Each structure stands twice: as structure tokens, then as C-alpha cells.
Amino acid sequence: MRRIVEIVRDDIEVDYHQSMKRNQVPVDLQILTAIRFFGGTEHPQLTAMAHGVSLHTMAKITRRVASVLSSKASRYIRMPATLSEKERMMRSFQSLSNMPQVIGALVQTTVRLQLEASLRGQQANRSCHSGTESPMSTEELVHLQLVSDAEHKIRDLDIRLSDELDLNTAPEVFSLSRIKERFEQNEFRGRILLGNESLSCSSSLFTPVQYPRNKSEELYNHAHAVTFAPAVKCLNIWFRRFGILGSELLGTFGSAKQTITALALLHNMAMDWNDPSVDAESSATFYKPIFLRSAHGVEEQRNRKEFIKSHFAGN
């Protein structure tokens, strides 16, 4: 906890100096309150009472801490940049089941976002002024896409609302993501991501063979399952560590995005520090693919076929 305090202390002190003055909550207490709230193991009222603050103050604190942490995300949530970093990540994946060229495993899920009462009121007012009779929905689905490394750290994170999607499919989420664009720009030339069967197979994203027809494809599917598993485990550990991800976020999409990013950063820190607060071997799972399956075109499968022929035909 002291490490987290040191990372954000200066930012929080500066941000709060003018606005809270005499009644400023100590920085250490702000961070403890936010971390406990993020854990989601108790009713928010109990968390606020335990730290001697009101629910309103706790809400302000948690959003401020999330804002400060998310502003530092580029230091802690990043794909490998140097050649040595890329080679090291590929070796860590290949050591799992001898699948070469893998630089990340990609998984998608959703969290629920409940708009605050004040925001619901604003929406209702807008609806009245526009002459519409039905109020806008107060609950949104936020789609998350993360890329995990073999050590269960989050290397890339994409966050977007359902409203941004037309088809609500996994390939659509991937197609809009920055990580796909980076692969198209050859930033990770000669390397691949792994995804599940709901995604479309492409030159940079390999999925399982849906109906394996020979031994080579069976071997590939086995290696794929073992090598893809860290992404599922990463997601499960992340959701167990921060219970609010599995319940419901409250606020605007902007504040939710900052909170989710902050929790990804804290997860990576905890993995670096071998935090024992979460049982990494627990069988509880939060990974539930919710997207429709996508048809795979012949062109999309060609790269995977060549890959299987090169690396699994002789096994």
C-alpha cells in the first residue's frame, strides 16, 4: 500500500489542496478508502463508515484516486516495445505449450454501468425537451477487451460502450481497437495474438480450429488452449481482486473508464508484487463469452493453415 501512496501522493495533494482545505481527508486515508471500495467485498456504506467519511465524500475520493491512477496507465499497461521485450514475451508464451510467435492473448467481457440519479434526471429533462415520451435507459453495458501476457498482467486495454457498436460482435470490438491498428501498422511484425472462437481468424489474431480434421489441427488446438489460458486466468484474478467489476459501476462513462483503467493498473502492480490477497489458483471463473460467433472466411483462415503446417504438421 505504501508504494501506491508514494506513486499518487503528490497528484492527490495538489488536486485536493484548494478544494478541501481545512477538511481535507489525509492522502493515505483517501487511498485506503478507494482500494477498499474497489474490492467490493462490503456495502459502500460500511466502507465509508469504516474510514469515517460520508458516502458522498467517498464517491469523490474514489473518483479522484481513479483519475490520478488512470493518468499513469501508460507506464504500467503497455505492450512490449523493444526487441528484447518482445522476444522475452514470446518465449514466456512458447514455454507453455511450444506455440511460437505469440505476443499476447486477447479476451473480451463486459461490466455494467448504472448512471447516477443526477444523470438520470438530466436525461429525463432532455427527453422532455425533445418531445420524446420514453426515458433513456439508465443502465449501460461497457465492453472490455484486454490483452494478457503469460504472467497474467494486462498489456493492453480497450473500453467502449455498447452504443458505439452496430453488430455487438466480438470481431467488431476488435476491429475498433487500437491494438488491431498497431498490428496493421506492423508494429509487431511476425508475431500474433490468440483469441477465442467468437473472434475472426486473421493474419494477426489466431483462433481455434472449430472442426479439426487431422492430427495437426488437433495439436494446434491443444497448444492454443494452453497458451490462451493465461488471458482467462488474468481476467478471473482481476475480477476477484476488484469485486466492483463483477457487480455494477456507478457514474458516467468517463468516470467508469477511469476506474476500470485504474483497476487494471493496480492489478498489474499486484502481480508484480506477488500480492497474496487473491487466490490465483481459485477455480471461480468470471470469464463468460457473451458474443455471437463469427463466420471465418477462407482468406482469414489461410494464415492459420500455413502456421499449422509449419509448426504442427511434423509433431
Order of alpha helices (4+ residues) and beta strands (2+ residues): alpha-alpha-alpha-alpha-alpha-alpha-beta-alpha-beta-beta-alpha-alpha-beta-beta-alpha-beta-alpha-alpha
